């Protein structure tokens, strides 16, 4: 899967700037992110809300078909209580919020149909999602030990993987020659848990309170899903 991520990045760089009729769109929008957690006897979703901003570079292939590599920055924030309380640790209190930052590189295949001066389109394709930061900020109380306002970095602690490959699609419309509206959905293909670095902990509970060891024994997966809606200006 990570080889596929490299192919997405290479293809976007290769195709950018190769067509004199390419069109740039710059925009921003809202994203609703779900962290879907599955393990033995466990199935739960953690919902987060976020914003994104960036640009697409639309390159026509034919009258109705085009490809659109892009570059976006994404921020999401949500309660981490359900995410943290996965294990069965007694005397454990965790209250906090998960804040995440990503650089997203989509590569869309688009099919469009003009209608009365507007254009309606559908798109699908992969997105390389590169994690910049994933931190839980909050209060931790475990076996009499208490921290207030502690920050747990999910990447530094080797709890989360920093790379993901998302597949998805959506629909949209170009209103006139200036405004684009887009509605889309992506599903992450990679397990967010860094199981390789946590195999050594698979017989004991993580000192962070995340209980990674229990998750490894349960063959747990955490996958990221994203619904988004946005507007862009066409140039």
Protein Blocks (a to p, Z undefined) as FASTA:
>chain_A
ZZmmmmmmmmmmmmgopafkbccdddddddddddddddehiacddddddddddddddddf
blmbccddddddddddddfklmmmmblcehiacddddddddddddddddddddeehiacd
ddddddddddfbdcddddddeehiacehiacdfklnomaccbdcdddddddddehjlbcc
dddddddfbdfbafklmmmmmmbccfklnommmmmmnopacddddddddddddZZ
